[in-house]
């Protein structure tokens, strides 16, 4: 993904992207890259805004109990 598409993706996150740029982004032939970048930036944004960490949803109690028993 090139810098222009990253800029459009960033503008979308800020609700500032114009329709033409969004169409260009959505027609990009490597949508997997676009989705991966969007997800990474959303995770970072969430962490910066004190959202729950992905690690908070991991339950290790069963594994710990098995090791202790």
C-alpha positions in Angstrom: 0.0 0.0 0.0 1.4 3.4 -1.0 1.6 6.6 1.0 -1.4 8.1 -0.7 -3.6 5.2 0.3 -2.3 5.3 3.8 -3.2 9.0 3.9 -6.7 8.2 2.7 -7.0 5.5 5.4 -5.9 8.0 8.0 -8.4 10.6 6.8 -11.1 8.0 7.0 -10.3 7.3 10.6 -10.6 11.0 11.3 -13.9 11.2 9.2 -12.2 13.6 6.8 -11.8 11.5 3.6 -13.5 12.7 0.4 -15.6 10.3 -1.6 -13.2 10.0 -4.5 -10.3 9.0 -2.2 -12.5 6.5 -0.4 -13.5 4.9 -3.7 -9.9 4.7 -4.7 -9.0 3.0 -1.4 -11.9 0.5 -1.7 -10.9 -0.4 -5.2 -7.3 -1.1 -4.3 -6.4 -4.6 -5.5 -4.8 -5.7 -2.2 -7.8 -5.3 0.2 -6.1 -7.6 2.7 -3.3 -5.0 3.2 -5.9 -2.2 3.6 -7.9 -4.2 6.2 -4.7 -5.2 8.1 -3.6 -1.6 8.3 -7.0 -0.4 9.3 -7.1 -3.0 12.1 -3.6 -2.2 13.4 -4.4 1.6 13.5 -7.8 0.9 15.2 -6.0 -1.2 17.9 -3.4 1.6 18.4 -6.2 4.2 18.5 -8.1 2.2 21.0 -5.1 1.7 23.3 -4.3 5.4 23.1 -7.9 6.3 24.2 -7.7 3.9 27.1 -9.8 1.2 25.5 -9.3 -2.4 26.7 -6.1 -4.1 25.7 -6.4 -7.2 23.6 -4.5 -9.0 26.3 -7.3 -8.3 28.8 -9.6 -10.7 27.0 -7.1 -13.6 27.4 -8.0 -16.0 30.2 -4.9 -17.9 31.4 -6.5 -19.2 34.6 -7.1 -22.8 33.2 -3.4 -23.1 32.1 -2.1 -21.8 35.4 -4.4 -24.1 37.3 -3.1 -27.1 35.3 0.5 -26.2 35.9 -0.1 -25.8 39.7 -2.0 -29.1 40.0 
